[in-house]
Amino acid sequence: MARIVLTKGVQAGREIVLAGSELVVGRDNDCGLTLNDTKVSRRHARLYTERGVWHLQDMESANGTEVNGAEIKTVALNADDVVTIGDTQFVFKPDGAPVPAATAASSAPRPVPPAPAPAPAEPDPASMTTPEDLKLVERMRQSTDLIRREVGKVIIGQEEVLNQILMCIIAGGHALLIGLPGLAKTLTVSTIAKVLDLKFKRIQFTPDLMPSDITGTEVLETDPDSQQKIFRFMQGPIFCNILLADEINRTPPKTQAALLEAMQEKCVSVGKDTYKLDRPFFVLATQNPIEQEGTYPLPEAQLDRFMFNVWIDYPKREEEEAIVARTTVTAGAEPRVVLGKEAVLLLQEVVRKIPVSRHVIGFVINLVRATRPADPEAPDFVKKYVSTGAGPRAGQYLVLAAKARAVLEGRIHVSCNDIRKAALPVLRHRILTNFTADSEGLTSREIVERLLGEIKEPGEAAYTPADAAKKKPVDKKK
């Protein structure tokens, strides 16, 4: 009967008989082989038999699965194949033959791709994060479910919108929310603020709004003791944790620019003084995609300050029925607090500590550079339809968004799949289409979707010191 023998890791020496037709390996307690290893995904890989042959399949894990030193997706196993999952290695034995004394990844009975030159060691998550950080991330998956449940008491549907807003908050970014009137944009943000116990303010942007209406102003007062005239700064609504800039494109550029320093530097300057904003600070600006006459579109420099461009669409039929039924009766249950301000700040620090492999960063660079029509390696459809591509800030936000997504799911490792999930909201407003695209009805969303299908993940050979800059991505898609 087939079996596996663990030769490396905390369970080295253990033998597992493959009595059934499937064995799942991962960190979850319900896995057939549970590995208490932060490099291992909750459901990392599975062994299964098909027509009498045992196969190994990677289950979209974050750090991949290797057989004899080569990363695999699905492969038929042969005798003495060495499987590496995180810090654990095991040898596959199709029968009761003894395990060889020397079990190394190089002892493969069949041809395998040559091992690449050793790359610099990836940072160990344990060296980047403290035990308290790891515990906080582990609890975050449950907290994310609780946040969805509490927000769901008020907001029906829009789960992806909620996920993207949460990713922005714990990544320390800002979001531009675009949707038609009446789709509960304001209610969504105010509800999230209640659940996270954050101070919420809303500003309705109008053509006559002045910068001082946002940042605050100095007023002349008489000191009651000395009777002298003094200036006192009165804080504006920007001094909060979550600021909803409603219909930001309906105010002149001078007032729009008042948000720039606050969004980037987390402070405002009034006269000779600079005032720090409360932490965390998050701007959610809304725009109406119709009725653009008489508005002031945000310039590209300010659009680039927003981490995400979140689109909110009409609800599904069953969701709309529930919305109408719930909102036409007396008020329902109030959402309760799930996380506090201090927990959000700690999560923002943890996101910055999470390491990212060179494999993932290489994929990010390939994806961002492919949006630039002047780049020689850009796809032909980009050169045809795109006038301006994404800048370096897009790569930074892709990595931060992927880290935030991992934290929301209770992981401290980032995969290329996390990058793919974050690509659309990060790149949609950073890719400017030209007249050819507009005449054919091609949008930046469709450009991003085509790029995700076109750009492949870098292969291991791309990481050799001599050839790192010369190698092109291999035809291997996550």
Buried (B, 14 or more C-beta within 10 A) or exposed (E): EBBBBBBBBEBEEEEBEBEEEEBBBBBBEEBBBBBEBBBBBBBBBBBBBEEEEBBBBBBBBBBBBBBBBBBBBEBEBBEBBBBBBBEBBBBBBBEEEEBEEEBBBEEBEEEBEEEBEEBEEBEEBEEBBEEEBBEBBBEBBEBBEBBBEBBBBBBBBBEBBBBBBBBBBBBBBBBBBBBEEEBBBBEBBBBBBBBBBBEBBBBEBEEEBEBBBBBBBBEEEEEEEEEEEEEEBEBBBBBBBBBBBBBBBBBBEEBBEBBEBBBEEBEBEBEEEEBEBBEBBBBBBBBBEEEEEEBBEBEEEBBBBBBBBBBBEEBEEEBEEBBEEEEEEEEEEEBEEBBEBEBBBBBBEBBEBBBBBBBBBBBBBBBBBBBBBEBEEBBEBBEEBBEBBBBEBBBBBBBBBBBBBBBBBBBBBBBBBBBBBBBBBBBBBBBBBBEEBEEEEBBBBBBBEBBBEBBBBBBBBBBBEEEBEEBEBEEEBB
